[in-house]
Amino acid sequence: MSEEGLLDLRNKLDNIDNKLLELINERMHIVHQVGALKAKSGGAIYRPEREKAIIDRLEKINSENNGLLNRSAIEALFLEIFAISRNIELPENIAYLGPEGSFTHQAAEGRFGAMSSYISVSSIKGVFREVNTKKVKFGVIPIENSSNGIVTDTITCLSEYNLKIIAEVVLDIHHTLATTCDKIKDIKRIYSKDIAFDQCRKFLTNMGLDEVEQIPVESTTKAAKLAAREPETAAICAHVGAKLHNLPILFENIEDKDNNKTRFFIISDFENAQSGNDKTSILVKLPDRQGVLVEFLTDFNNAGINLTKIKSHIVEGNSIFFIDFDGHKDDENVKNILLKYKNSVKVLGSYVKEINDI
Ligand SMILES: O=C(O)C(=O)C[C@]1(C(=O)O)C=C[C@@H](O)C=C1
């Protein structure tokens, strides 16, 4: 292509970008008015069900017009626009299970974008506390990983605090081996988080690294920080963690399972309206008598409710169940069941169901 041809195309792109910027600013002026209305009425700023409806509509228009974007691309563009919009309505602050560069931080940034303020908190309970005392509006914590199962601290805190799950985020978890060493055989120590070592066992064996000293630390970001400082070491960490500490990446995607995923919850102090594609999470403590769990599950089945997850868990010596099902707590069939079991059930929240599932 001639240099002139390229210049011409770039001019066209510049003109489109100028128009896009103008349109986005026009949108933000309207968003500002929405914010003012909500400030008067006390309405929730974050409305995941409305955001989902917009993305569904755009995806439909896009496919009718044979657009070049896929759903993920539309989501990536518009979730950032919504996150900026929400900050224009009211600046958002978010506590996440840290440190900076952790997978939870990635989950938080994916949903709240570049204009929000983030604080890193070192424990799950700490995140709940920040939201509960209204120091932040939202908290982001992990709930389960496809290889390592449920995060018990999160269940315990969901049981203890009266906060609501307002969204779920599912991230594909990829690990890297990052090091300043040029050769694998120069690595004498590897830093990582205990569960990340577990998720990369096969890789370590295949590379002859299973005999190398493995040092568990609190987070994969900390592992990257240590490996960047100490010669003859490596870290198993996220891509962002390695980048954050300028640590060269030797191998990407070193996890054993190719569908290693972590599910996160966003917690806050309000409840979502129905979106038509919701999921609800509950904690259930049933009376101690024979057949009670079968009865409970049969009632759900008879009401046409699809249970998607049931996990048992011990809180303060009591056995409880963490259950997910399709539907919103205000759907007619769900409402009736929840009323019947009101003494046994704690509703943790109804929220838009993610397409990416564990
Ligand atoms: O429709 C609203 O309630 C808005 O606040 C506007 C808007 C948007 O940017 O379209 C922003 C935030 C909400 O989460 C949903 C949508």
The ligand as an SDF file (V2000), in Angstrom:
LIG
                    3D

 16 16  0  0  0  0  0  0  0  0999 V2000
  -29.9620    3.6640   32.9650 O   0  0  0  0  0  0  0  0  0  0  0  0
  -29.4450    3.9900   34.0340 C   0  0  0  0  0  0  0  0  0  0  0  0
  -29.9990    3.7680   35.1380 O   0  0  0  0  0  0  0  0  0  0  0  0
  -28.1410    4.6640   34.0630 C   0  0  0  0  0  0  0  0  0  0  0  0
  -27.6860    5.0620   35.1030 O   0  0  0  0  0  0  0  0  0  0  0  0
  -27.3570    4.7820   32.7770 C   0  0  0  0  0  0  0  0  0  0  0  0
  -26.3570    3.6450   32.6000 C   0  0  0  0  0  0  0  0  0  0  0  0
  -25.7570    3.8220   31.1680 C   0  0  0  0  0  0  0  0  0  0  0  0
  -24.6520    4.3060   31.0600 O   0  0  0  0  0  0  0  0  0  0  0  0
  -26.4610    3.4820   30.1890 O   0  0  0  0  0  0  0  0  0  0  0  0
  -25.3000    3.7460   33.6230 C   0  0  0  0  0  0  0  0  0  0  0  0
  -25.3000    2.9800   34.7610 C   0  0  0  0  0  0  0  0  0  0  0  0
  -26.2460    1.8840   34.9920 C   0  0  0  0  0  0  0  0  0  0  0  0
  -25.5780    0.7830   35.5310 O   0  0  0  0  0  0  0  0  0  0  0  0
  -27.0110    1.5340   33.7940 C   0  0  0  0  0  0  0  0  0  0  0  0
  -27.0230    2.3260   32.6710 C   0  0  0  0  0  0  0  0  0  0  0  0
  1  2  2  0
  2  3  1  0
  2  4  1  0
  4  5  2  0
  4  6  1  0
  6  7  1  0
  7  8  1  0
  7 11  1  0
  7 16  1  0
  8  9  2  0
  8 10  1  0
 11 12  2  0
 12 13  1  0
 13 14  1  0
 13 15  1  0
 15 16  2  0
M  END
$$$$
